[in-house]
Structure formats: structure tokens, C-alpha cells
Amino acid sequence: MEYRQLGRTGLMVSVIGLGAGGPSRLGQRDNFNTEAESIALVRQALDAGINFIDTAEAYGTEAIVGQAIAGRDRENVVISTKKRLGGEKVTPQQLRAGLEDSLRNLRTDYIDIYHLHGLPLEHYPYYKDQILPVMEDLRSQGKIRFTGVTEFWSRDLDHQMLQLALNDDLFDVIMVGFNLLNQQARGTVLEAAIRNDTGVLIMFAIRRALSRLDKLRLALQELIDLGELDAADVDLDNPLGFLLEDGAAKSIPDAAYRFCRDEPGVHVVLSGTGNPQHLVSNIASLQAPPLAPKHIKRLKRIFHQARSVTGE
């Protein structure tokens, strides 16, 4: 397993982070897994060397993560969780109560990284002035080690909130949407994160458009219709097939994970699943050699103007 230093936090984290949200939520969505099966999946990830687990109040999986890490050396597990913001502004009292609930669910007395979850651009000043001081107070109490913020990418395709956050340099860690279909965060977010030595977690490395051929065709056609993709650069009958022709990648998801992993400024690529075999496959992708430079160059050229799809 490859480990990287998570920016200025100094935490050494696995390049693949187990995501406990997303379409699967450890297999809990639609009752695909029993609770015991989801707990076993988290433990399988830990046994494979994954030491970064990302969950959230909104996911309903904190308690599963808490049961899975019970009996493990807590210092060897990095827990990232988040306070749900929703439509109404969270009060200081609600933030403190939410943290206490997360601590109980996770069966721990501290959270390594505590995020404001899906912070809307229009609410950024409020959270900066009224809530971040509360997070700093909780840090001084030892209940939070580092502060984080995640974006609501589908409503903020230009990453404006994260641009403000990085300009103010108030958060230790950020979670940003980035994948080979939409690489706009490279210039707007990742370059600033490198300058600030901010920890970077990648979400949406894989979504339906990168795991289902029909969805990929639709996403590419949408970009063509919007004028953000040259139709001559893609073959809709064999979308991104050049990534597979020389055996460089086993699949489009395999290539997509590796593309994100090797982007400068990235520390952790989040990967969610409810299936043990799928977990093994995802780990293999994020341990595989880099994509050929010619493929990376071609992907950057093809999608340099794409900004209107997230891959969902």
C-alpha cells in the first residue's frame, strides 16, 4: 500500500481511502449488505493496509465504522467524518451536538478530520465567522485534530467555495470533485492547495459515467452538445477505448482511479463499495503503475474545456 503525507496535517494516509458514503454506503443503501457484512468489509480494507476511512453524519454509516475499528489500534486509523449542513445554517450548538453524536457512533474520543459537509458558496462567510471558531475550540479540547471542508460539486462546478477557503487558508483538509471527465479543479483548486500544503481528498473519481458504458456515452454527448468537447476527439462507439488498447488499463474505472491518484496535489482518492471483490479490484487499481504519459497528455487535451458534468 502506498502512503502519503496529508499536507500539513503530517498524517500518513493510504492513497486509497475507503468511502462510507456514495451510491453504496458500504452496501447499506437498499439493504444490499447486512450490518455484519458491512463491518467485515471495513475490516477487510483495514487488513489490506487502508488506514483512511471517510464517513459522515448524513451517510448513516458512522456506527458501522465504529464497530469495525473496535479493538484496532486507534492511532493507526485516520477517521474523517462530517457535519451535515443542509439548507438551514447550522448553529454552534448543533455543531457541538453533531460532533458528540459522531464520537459516540464511532466509539472514539477524537475525530482526526472533522469537515463542514457540502458547504454552499453563499453560506461561506457565516461558517467562516461563526462556526470555524467553534471547530477551533473543539480542536483545543482534543476532540478534533484537524478541520476540513467539502464542496457541493454539482451546485458549484467552478469550485468557488473551495477557492475562497483556500484563499483564506483556514482549513487543513479539503474534499474536491475531480475526475478524468472534469479536470477543472486542477487550476482552480489543486494548485492553491499545493501552495498552502493543504490535504486533498478526491471524491467522484468514479461515478456512473465512468463505470457504465451507456452513462459514459451520454456524458460525452452532453459535453459535445455544450461545445466543451470536440466530437472528433472521441469515438462514442468505443468511448475512451484508447486507454485499453495497449493493455495499459484493465478497464475505464481502473484508468480513472490511476489518473486521479497521480494528479499533483492529490493525497487520497476515495473509493466506495459494498462488495469485497470490488474492494480488491479498487485497491489493485490504486496500487498499479502510472498510466503512460501519452495517455495522460491525451486525456488532458481532450477534456481541457469540460466543466459541465461531474460523472454522476
Buried (B, 14 or more C-beta within 10 A) or exposed (E): EEBBEBBBBEBEBBBBBBBBBBBBBBBBBEEBBEBEBBBBBBBBBBEBEBBBBBBBBBBBBBBBBBBBBEEBEBEEBBBBBBBBBEEEEBEEEBBBEBBEEBBEBBBBEBBBBBBBBBBBBEBBEBBBEBBBEBBEEBBEEEBBBBBBBBBBBEEBBBBBBBBBBBEEBBBBBBBBBBBBBBBBBBEBBBBBBBEBBBBBBBBBBBBBBBBBEEBBBBBBBBBBEEEBBEEEEBEEEEBBEBBBEEEBBBBBBBBBBBBBBBBEBBBBBBBBBBBBEBBBBBBEBBBBEEBEEEBBEBBEEBBEBBBBBBBB
